[in-house]
Amino acid sequence: MENIIYDDYDRLLQLCDALALPEGFCLLEKRFVDVALRHGVHETLPDRWRATMQLQAHFEALLGGSLYTYLPGVVRTTFGVEGLP
């Protein structure tokens, strides 16, 4: 595993995993809490969160805006409402 070189496809898959709950897409922070509650908190967790947020920033720079605008149902899954006024 140490010799694997990740490309943007690999990074995108990691980010997509971090943005999804069984119910659908959600904000990263909601997923972070979900995982911490289910698996506990380890000393490396803040570094892993930072790395995931760096992936988000990388892809948002490529998109030129928030990636959340491309995720169907993110408001519903994150906040339990169908849309914001």
C-alpha positions as CSV (number, residue, x, y, z in Angstrom):
1,M,0.0,0.0,0.0
2,E,2.9,2.4,0.6
3,N,3.9,2.4,-3.0
4,I,0.4,3.3,-4.4
5,I,0.2,6.7,-6.0
6,Y,-3.3,8.2,-5.7
7,D,-4.7,10.2,-8.6
8,D,-7.8,12.5,-8.6
9,Y,-10.0,9.5,-9.3
10,D,-8.9,7.8,-6.1
11,R,-9.2,11.0,-4.2
12,L,-12.7,11.6,-5.5
13,L,-13.8,8.2,-4.4
14,Q,-12.4,8.9,-0.9
15,L,-14.3,12.2,-0.8
16,C,-17.5,10.7,-2.0
17,D,-17.4,8.0,0.7
18,A,-16.9,10.8,3.3
19,L,-20.0,12.7,1.9
20,A,-22.5,9.8,2.2
21,L,-24.7,8.3,4.8
22,P,-27.0,5.4,4.1
23,E,-29.8,8.0,3.7
24,G,-27.9,10.0,1.1
25,F,-25.3,12.8,0.8
26,C,-24.6,15.0,3.8
27,L,-22.2,17.7,4.9
28,L,-18.7,16.4,5.8
29,E,-19.1,17.4,9.4
30,K,-22.2,15.3,9.9
31,R,-20.4,12.3,8.5
32,F,-17.4,12.9,10.7
33,V,-19.7,12.9,13.8
34,D,-21.5,9.8,12.5
35,V,-18.3,7.9,12.2
36,A,-16.9,9.1,15.5
37,L,-20.0,8.0,17.3
38,R,-20.0,4.6,15.7
39,H,-16.3,3.8,15.9
40,G,-15.0,6.1,18.7
41,V,-12.3,8.8,18.6
42,H,-8.7,7.9,17.9
43,E,-5.7,10.2,18.2
44,T,-5.3,10.3,14.4
45,L,-8.9,11.4,13.8
46,P,-8.3,15.2,13.5
47,D,-5.6,14.5,10.9
48,R,-7.9,12.3,8.9
49,W,-10.6,15.0,9.1
50,R,-8.1,17.7,7.9
51,A,-7.1,15.4,5.0
52,T,-10.7,14.9,4.0
53,M,-11.3,18.7,4.2
54,Q,-8.3,19.3,2.0
55,L,-9.8,16.9,-0.6
56,Q,-13.0,18.9,-0.5
57,A,-11.0,22.1,-1.0
58,H,-9.1,20.6,-3.9
59,F,-12.2,19.5,-5.8
60,E,-14.1,22.8,-5.0
61,A,-11.1,24.6,-6.5
62,L,-11.5,22.5,-9.7
63,L,-15.3,23.1,-9.7
64,G,-15.0,26.8,-9.0
65,G,-17.5,26.6,-6.2
66,S,-19.1,24.4,-3.5
67,L,-19.4,20.7,-4.3
68,Y,-22.6,20.6,-2.3
69,T,-24.5,22.2,-5.2
70,Y,-23.9,18.9,-7.1
71,L,-25.1,16.5,-4.4
72,P,-28.8,15.7,-4.7
73,G,-30.6,15.5,-1.3
74,V,-27.8,17.0,0.7
75,V,-30.1,19.5,2.5
76,R,-32.7,16.8,3.3
77,T,-30.1,14.3,4.6
78,T,-28.1,16.8,6.6
79,F,-30.9,19.0,8.0
80,G,-34.0,16.9,7.7
81,V,-35.8,19.4,5.5
82,E,-36.6,19.4,1.8
83,G,-35.0,22.7,1.0
84,L,-34.0,26.0,2.3
85,P,-36.0,29.2,1.6
